[in-house]
Amino acid sequence: MAQRRPPMRVAVIHADESCLRNGEEGPNPGGAGSLIEVRSRQGVARRDVYISSPDTTNNRMALAGAIATFALLSQKGNRFRVAYISDSQYLVRGMREWMPSWRARGWRRKGGAVVNLELWQKLVQATAEHDPVWHWVRGHAGHPKNEYANYLAMRAARDQTHSEGTVPSGFADWLADYRARGHFTEYDADQAFLELESELSSSV
């Protein structure tokens, strides 16, 4: 008898990307950052991921950040039902709408070759063991966790740093600093996670 796989846990990921000189001539340093949230015995556990590239684009960093994040989620054979929340329409629409058609056509668009093909294929492979739900959020619109992911991405782009795996999150300190200046004072970070967790769990 085949062994039943354990049910998937829920992970909520807020992600953003940055390219400091996007579209300009010369090297365009970029970064991507993710805030990963999962339930733990102590409440909501948070970890950060960030990567960088010396010469890239916003679209490539959005894909690279998602690839890196899902690869880390997969360590030790872990599988998650994931709410992946990004302000990149390119990433979210690509995974929701475009990618199935590309695959059906042998990884080609109606108009020709798929731009950033190798990254799209790596992302499909990285998400294969998970059950992702892709959400778009408007960037720079005052969403605390998106703003924090943007902070991670911009810092990584500026300093050209990598987290080398997941690291303890600085979100609590970041949020406290903003609250001290009168921002996000009514925001309940844990409740926001629990609402998304409930939404994902009930949609299975």
C-alpha positions as CSV (number, residue, x, y, z in Angstrom):
1,M,0.0,0.0,0.0
2,A,1.4,3.4,-0.9
3,Q,2.3,5.6,2.0
4,R,0.0,8.6,2.4
5,R,1.8,11.9,2.3
6,P,1.2,14.2,5.3
7,P,-1.2,17.1,4.7
8,M,0.4,20.3,3.5
9,R,1.1,23.1,5.9
10,V,0.3,26.7,5.0
11,A,2.9,29.3,4.3
12,V,2.2,32.9,3.5
13,I,4.9,34.8,1.5
14,H,5.1,38.5,0.9
15,A,7.6,39.2,-1.9
16,D,9.0,42.2,-3.8
17,E,11.8,43.0,-6.2
18,S,14.0,46.0,-7.0
19,C,16.2,47.1,-9.8
20,L,18.0,50.3,-9.0
21,R,18.6,51.5,-12.6
22,N,15.9,49.5,-14.4
23,G,15.9,50.2,-18.1
24,E,19.0,52.5,-18.0
25,E,22.2,51.8,-19.9
26,G,25.0,50.1,-18.0
27,P,24.8,47.6,-15.2
28,N,21.4,47.5,-13.3
29,P,21.9,46.0,-9.8
30,G,18.8,44.3,-8.5
31,G,17.5,42.5,-5.4
32,A,14.5,40.5,-4.3
33,G,13.2,39.9,-0.8
34,S,10.6,37.6,0.8
35,L,9.0,37.4,4.2
36,I,7.9,33.8,4.9
37,E,5.3,33.2,7.6
38,V,4.2,29.8,8.9
39,R,2.3,28.7,12.0
40,S,4.5,27.4,14.9
41,R,3.7,26.2,18.4
42,Q,4.7,29.7,19.7
43,G,2.4,31.5,17.2
44,V,3.5,32.8,13.8
45,A,7.1,32.1,12.8
46,R,8.8,34.5,10.4
47,R,11.9,34.2,8.3
48,D,13.5,36.4,5.6
49,V,15.0,35.6,2.3
50,Y,16.9,38.0,0.1
51,I,19.1,37.7,-3.0
52,S,20.8,40.1,-5.4
53,S,22.2,40.4,-8.9
54,P,24.8,42.9,-10.2
55,D,22.9,43.4,-13.6
56,T,19.3,42.4,-14.0
57,T,15.7,43.7,-14.5
58,N,12.7,43.9,-12.2
59,N,11.0,41.0,-14.1
60,R,14.0,38.7,-13.8
61,M,14.4,39.5,-10.1
62,A,10.7,38.8,-9.4
63,L,11.2,35.4,-11.0
64,A,14.6,34.7,-9.3
65,G,13.2,35.7,-5.9
66,A,10.3,33.3,-6.2
67,I,12.6,30.5,-7.4
68,A,14.9,31.0,-4.4
69,T,12.0,31.2,-1.9
70,F,10.3,28.0,-3.1
71,A,13.6,26.2,-3.3
72,L,14.1,27.0,0.4
73,L,10.6,25.9,1.3
74,S,11.3,22.5,-0.3
75,Q,14.2,21.7,2.0
76,K,13.9,18.5,3.9
77,G,11.1,17.4,1.7
78,N,8.7,20.0,3.0
79,R,5.5,20.7,1.1
80,F,3.3,23.8,1.6
81,R,0.1,25.3,0.4
82,V,1.4,28.8,-0.3
83,A,-0.2,32.2,-0.6
84,Y,2.5,34.0,-2.6
85,I,1.8,37.7,-2.6
86,S,3.7,40.0,-4.9
87,D,3.3,43.4,-6.6
88,S,4.7,42.0,-9.8
89,Q,1.9,41.6,-12.3
90,Y,4.5,40.0,-14.6
91,L,5.0,37.2,-12.1
92,V,1.5,36.8,-10.9
93,R,-0.2,36.9,-14.3
94,G,2.5,34.7,-15.7
95,M,1.9,31.9,-13.3
96,R,-1.8,32.3,-13.2
97,E,-2.6,32.9,-16.9
98,W,0.3,32.6,-19.3
99,M,2.4,29.7,-18.2
100,P,-0.1,26.9,-18.8
101,S,-0.6,28.1,-22.4
102,W,3.2,28.3,-22.9
103,R,3.7,24.8,-21.7
104,A,0.9,23.5,-23.9
105,R,2.6,25.1,-26.9
106,G,6.0,23.6,-26.0
107,W,7.1,26.6,-24.1
108,R,6.3,29.1,-26.8
109,R,4.1,32.2,-26.9
110,K,1.7,32.8,-29.7
111,G,4.0,35.6,-30.8
112,G,7.2,33.6,-30.5
113,A,9.8,32.8,-27.9
114,V,9.1,33.2,-24.1
115,V,11.2,35.9,-22.6
116,N,13.1,34.7,-19.5
117,L,12.3,31.1,-20.5
118,E,14.9,29.5,-18.3
119,L,13.6,31.3,-15.2
120,W,10.0,30.4,-15.9
121,Q,11.0,26.8,-16.3
122,K,13.0,26.9,-13.0
123,L,10.1,28.4,-11.2
124,V,7.7,25.7,-12.4
125,Q,10.1,23.1,-11.2
126,A,10.6,24.9,-7.8
127,T,6.9,25.0,-7.2
128,A,6.2,21.4,-8.3
129,E,5.9,19.9,-4.8
130,H,3.8,22.8,-3.5
131,D,0.3,24.2,-4.0
132,P,0.8,27.9,-4.7
133,V,-1.9,30.5,-5.0
134,W,-0.7,33.7,-6.6
135,H,-1.9,37.0,-5.3
136,W,-1.2,40.5,-6.7
137,V,-1.1,43.5,-4.4
138,R,-0.5,47.1,-5.5
139,G,3.0,48.1,-4.6
140,H,3.9,51.2,-2.5
141,A,0.2,51.4,-1.4
142,G,0.8,51.1,2.4
143,H,0.6,47.3,2.8
144,P,3.0,46.7,5.7
145,K,4.4,43.3,4.6
146,N,4.7,44.3,1.0
147,E,6.6,47.4,2.2
148,Y,8.9,45.2,4.3
149,A,9.6,42.9,1.4
150,N,10.4,46.0,-0.7
151,Y,12.8,47.1,2.1
152,L,14.5,43.7,1.9
153,A,14.7,43.8,-1.9
154,M,16.1,47.4,-2.1
155,R,18.7,46.7,0.6
156,A,19.8,43.6,-1.2
157,A,20.1,45.5,-4.5
158,R,22.0,48.4,-2.9
159,D,24.4,46.2,-0.9
160,Q,24.5,43.2,-3.3
161,T,23.9,40.8,-0.4
162,H,22.3,37.4,-0.1
163,S,20.7,35.8,3.0
164,E,22.3,32.4,2.1
165,G,19.1,30.6,3.1
166,T,16.4,31.8,5.4
167,V,17.3,34.0,8.3
168,P,15.5,35.3,11.4
169,S,13.1,38.0,10.3
170,G,13.6,41.6,11.1
171,F,9.9,42.4,10.4
172,A,9.0,42.9,14.1
173,D,11.7,45.5,14.6
174,W,10.9,47.1,11.3
175,L,7.2,47.4,12.1
176,A,8.0,48.7,15.6
177,D,10.1,51.5,14.1
178,Y,7.3,52.5,11.7
179,R,4.7,52.4,14.5
180,A,6.9,54.7,16.6
181,R,6.6,57.2,13.7
182,G,2.8,56.8,13.6
183,H,2.5,54.3,10.8
184,F,0.6,51.0,10.7
185,T,-0.5,51.5,14.3
186,E,-3.7,49.5,13.9
187,Y,-2.2,46.7,11.8
188,D,-2.3,43.2,13.4
189,A,0.4,41.2,11.6
190,D,-0.5,37.9,13.2
191,Q,-4.2,38.3,12.5
192,A,-3.4,39.1,8.8
193,F,-1.5,35.8,8.6
194,L,-4.3,33.8,10.3
195,E,-6.9,35.1,7.9
196,L,-4.9,34.1,4.9
197,E,-4.1,30.7,6.5
198,S,-7.8,30.1,7.0
199,E,-8.6,31.2,3.5
200,L,-6.1,28.7,2.0
201,S,-7.2,25.9,4.4
202,S,-10.8,26.2,3.6
203,S,-10.2,26.3,-0.2
204,V,-8.6,22.8,-0.3
